[in-house]
Amino acid sequence: MTAWEANVRKVVPYVPGEQPKIDNIIKLNTNENPYGPSPRVKDIVMDMDKLKLYPDPAASALVDAIADYHGVTSDKVFVGVGSDDVLAMSFLTFFNSGKEILFPDITYSFYDVWADLYKIPYKAVPVDEDFRLNKEDYYVDNGGVIFPNPNAPTSIAEPLSFVEDIVKNNQDVVVIVDEAYVDFGGETALPLVDKYENLLVVRTFSKSRSMAGLRIGYAIGNPKLIKYLSDVKYSFNSYTMNMPSIIYGVESIKDEEYFRSTVSKVVETREWFKSEIEKLGFSCPPSSANFLFVTHNSIPAKELFAKAREAGIIVRYFNKPRIDNYLRVTVGTREEMEKFLDFLKTLC
Ligand SMILES: *Cc1c(COP(=O)(O)O)cnc(C)c1O
């Protein structure tokens, strides 16, 4: 290794699910929502001449719309380029004690990547054999706690009392609850934000609002947390939120009816599909998300994944200990799931 290379910050990057460049595939691998953004977003005609200007660095229009929606003041809202950006900023801002931060061993696989990137020590706390978190495992001295609720890729949600117990027992550190999937059936921790100044709740427009391509995420927390986050963000890049994201994001959040109707379609399709595949020898934990975490009683997941791909259906397979016999299947439209079911019926 050359001298300069010895001083490179070396990271093993997060590997997102494939975005295939093939037409006519059924894409059930990255938990996108198949229904697309609200018609209010599609109807907007943006004045492209405005792009000559920098966007509002505070993204105030979007922050205010999100604050209104959740019934909180705007000083409790931070927005970022997808929740990945919000989470990365939060790691950088809050996890500086030098102590191990805690998150489940089976969880969103970006957490250990950010920890490594920022040289934050961490401990991956094993979930039990049913993939449940054990809250007492988090009642130890630590440098911070983060977990998704519902968890990914397991789809399992824990009740609000469970989340509160973890926050209550960790008031010396920041606790981040990643609610990327909460709209599909989880119980939100937002009511706890006024009670615990160390709680940060992170949300995204990518899943339930079907706007993954626009990259909008946000956090809600005590104004002090938000101020610290903003200070770091403004020290990194003032203009993270681009102008179209701010404009389209505001319209999306105003269309409650469309949001509700598409989320309930996903939930309905999920429950129907779950009951159908259970007849074929599949099992999966109860899902509170827009995906199912499935395993079959005889066909290995890896083989299922490969055969589905050959048939033009892409799901997510994690070649990792404990979950290498599971597939994470995003809930698509009813039509897509019917095609996938037909494929599974022939295979089984
Ligand atoms: C999808 C996802 C995110 C990231 O979503 P963005 O598109 O960056 O907003 C964060 N956390 C979990 C658990 C996710 O599944």
Ligand as a Chemical Component Dictionary entry (heavy atoms), coordinates in Angstrom:
data_LIG
# 
_chem_comp.id                   LIG 
_chem_comp.type                 NON-POLYMER 
_chem_comp.pdbx_formal_charge   0 
_chem_comp.three_letter_code    LIG 
# 
loop_
_chem_comp_atom.comp_id 
_chem_comp_atom.atom_id 
_chem_comp_atom.alt_atom_id 
_chem_comp_atom.type_symbol 
_chem_comp_atom.charge 
_chem_comp_atom.model_Cartn_x 
_chem_comp_atom.model_Cartn_y 
_chem_comp_atom.model_Cartn_z 
_chem_comp_atom.pdbx_ordinal 
LIG C1 C1 C 0 -35.962 2.575 3.212 1  
LIG C2 C2 C 0 -35.417 2.788 4.586 2  
LIG C3 C3 C 0 -34.743 3.956 4.939 3  
LIG C4 C4 C 0 -34.286 4.976 3.939 4  
LIG O1 O1 O 0 -35.219 5.571 3.235 5  
LIG P1 P1 P 0 -34.909 6.869 2.372 6  
LIG O2 O2 O 0 -35.329 6.497 1.009 7  
LIG O3 O3 O 0 -33.463 7.228 2.474 8  
LIG O4 O4 O 0 -35.785 7.882 3.004 9  
LIG C5 C5 C 0 -34.351 4.133 6.249 10 
LIG N1 N1 N 0 -34.577 3.198 7.167 11 
LIG C6 C6 C 0 -35.185 2.043 6.867 12 
LIG C7 C7 C 0 -35.391 1.025 7.917 13 
LIG C8 C8 C 0 -35.606 1.799 5.562 14 
LIG O5 O5 O 0 -36.148 0.633 5.240 15 
# 
loop_
_chem_comp_bond.comp_id 
_chem_comp_bond.atom_id_1 
_chem_comp_bond.atom_id_2 
_chem_comp_bond.value_order 
_chem_comp_bond.pdbx_ordinal 
LIG C1 C2 SING 1  
LIG C2 C3 SING 2  
LIG C2 C8 DOUB 3  
LIG C3 C4 SING 4  
LIG C3 C5 DOUB 5  
LIG C4 O1 SING 6  
LIG O1 P1 SING 7  
LIG P1 O2 DOUB 8  
LIG P1 O3 SING 9  
LIG P1 O4 SING 10 
LIG C5 N1 SING 11 
LIG N1 C6 DOUB 12 
LIG C6 C7 SING 13 
LIG C6 C8 SING 14 
LIG C8 O5 SING 15 
# 
